[in-house]
Structures are given as C-alpha cells and as structure tokens.
Amino acid sequence: MDIADMNKKELRAFLRKRRGELSSGAAGAERSCRMQERLLASPAWRKSLAVALYVSVKGEADTSLLLRHAWSEGKTVFLPRCRKAEPGNMDMIACSGPEALEVSDFGIPEPALNADSRLLSPEELAGGEKTLIVVPALAFDREGYRLGYGGGYYDRMLSVARCASVGLAFHDLLLDRLPHDTWDRPVAAIYTEEELLCL
C-alpha cells in the first residue's frame, strides 16, 4: 500500500515502525547527533533564552545533546508534563536538570510538579526569537506540517505560540505531504541529519 492511500491510523503504525528502524543502533545515534548539531549551530538556537524541548522516548529523534547544551548554556529549559485530569492537555514546566525528572505512568520522563514549578508563560510563547519550541513528531512534511500521536498536545500549544518552532526528523521521515487539518500549525523549520528546511 502506498503512503498516500493510508489513513492516519495506518500511517502512524507505518511511520512508528520505520522511525524505530532509523533510530536504532549506532547508525541511529549518529543520525540523531547530526540533526542536533545542525540545530545547535543555528541562529534560532543561539538567540533563544528559553527552549521548550522534550525527552526522547520510543524511537524519537534523540534530544540528549540539546538538553545538555541548553542546561550548560544557562537557557531556561521547559519540558512537557501531561495533565492527568485533562487528557489531551499538557503544561511545559521549567526543569533545572535531569535530577528534576520523574517517570510518568506512561513511562515518559517528565519534570516533577511542585509548589515552585514554573510554567511556560504566554509572554514566553509570544517571545519571538527569545523562545524556541522543539517539536516531536512521527514525521514532518515539506510544508512544515507534522503527524503526531493523535493526542493534540502540541497542536494546542502551537495554535497560540508566536515564537520560533522547529522540528527534528530523520531525513527519511521528511515526506512531501502529510494529511493535516485546518487547525494544524506548521513549524518554521525542520532539522534532519542531512538538511535544514526553512519554511
């Protein structure tokens, strides 16, 4: 079956399997390293004071190098934490380092929530070059649209964000076109191990 003939459920299953193949072993680690280095060298990274990242799991493009650099450079690092009482919603919470992470019920490292937790503010989301959002996905297309996991978490955030947003993707998962809805928002750039696509 051709990708163009797949519905979103079939496409997610296909892309999840393909991404697992691309991310595995030494070759996968090297691919992830190259895309992270490309982002670290970019003006978008250098100008940002706050970075909304994610801790990679289940074959996602690795972000460990980005996290280490962000913390060592003194950037404010925000990481996602799902709201248990509100499925489909998440908060981006400031995280000072790996020691401030805990594993969620879904097996995903999240920032611990306490009375001192600081959330990504509307001002930071509107912060232009001072804030950078790095968005996970199963795949991106060359118009900047992404296919996520179906929960809508990042779609909600991107719908109100006015700061820079970029995607990390294995080059083989940068497709010509993905199905998208009217409420979907494209990212401004996509970093792969082979190219930078600015939109």
Secondary structure, DSSP 8 states (H G I E B T S, - for coil): --GGG--HHHHHHHHHHHHHHHHSHHHHHHHHHHHHHHHHTSHHHHH-SEEE-----TT----HHHHHHHHHTT-EEEEEEE-TTSTT-EEEEE--SGGGEEE-TTS-EEE---TT--B--HHHHT-GGGEEEEE--SEEETTS-EE--SS-HHHHHHHH--SEEEEE--GGGEES-----TT----SEEE-SS-EEE-
